[in-house]
């Protein structure tokens, strides 16, 4: 069973995604983004997810710092990261990709259902290739 961590401060998006992935058999943990970067990274290390959905705009932690921390843990945090954010400017996209985001999605471009289906397809393809 694949482990998915959703780091998102908008509770409607958070619980909507949690429901969509739980129904499909993912072991889902959530983080409302209320902790510091260190607290968030500790949660990631403890859960050891295969996949992470990360909002970059969080109440206490800078999402870019969280992303950087995930990718800096080489091998310890080997999760595929899906950024799902309202930051649509080219600089943010470029920065996210440079910090190691595997995929970068803009919230305004997707309904939650569409985003979840797209992520599930990507995960399914990755698992088929890996397995």
Secondary structure, 3 states (H helix, E strand, C coil): CCEEEEECCCHHHHHHHHHHHHHCCCEEEEECCCCCHHHHHHHHHHHCCCEEEECCECCCCEHHHHHHHHHHCCCCCCCEEEEEECCCCHHHHHHHHHCCCCEEEEHHHCCHHHHHHHHHHHHHHHHHHHC
